[in-house]
Amino acid sequence: MDFERKEYAEEMRREELVRTIEHSVARLTLGELEALYYDMVAKDYIR
């Protein structure tokens, strides 16, 4: 039971972080988005 609770809490935290990142990314300019994209590609986060 304790493991399930920890797993649930981790998933909720993950969803919260994704929402925060989505909200922030939506407000970036085209240049900022391109810079972010190239940085993520260089770090192999995007393939």
N, C-alpha and C positions, 0 to 999 in steps of 0.2 A: 504494500500500500504506500509506504513512504517513497519508494522508487517511482511509482506512478505520479505522486504529487510533485516530486522534483522534475520529472519529465514534463508534466503539464506546465509548471512554472517556467521552465526553460522555453517551451513553445510559446507561451504568452509573451515572454520577454522578446523572443525573436520576432514575433508579429508586431510588437510595439516598435522595435527598432526599424523594421521594414517600413512601417507607416511613416515614421519620422523621416527616414531617408527619402521615401517617395515624395513627401511633402516638400522637402528641401530641394530635391532635384527638379521638381516641377517649376520652381521659381528661378532656376539658373538661366542665364543668357545662352545663346547659341555658342558663343566662344567658350564659355565656362563648361558647357556640356561637352564640347569637343575636347577640351583639355582633360576633363574627367574621363572621357571615353578612352583617349590615348593612354592616359596613366593606368587605367584598369587593364587595357590590352597589354601594356608593357609589363605589368605585374602578373599577367596570365589569369586575371579574374574573369576576363571575357575571352572566349575562344572562338 
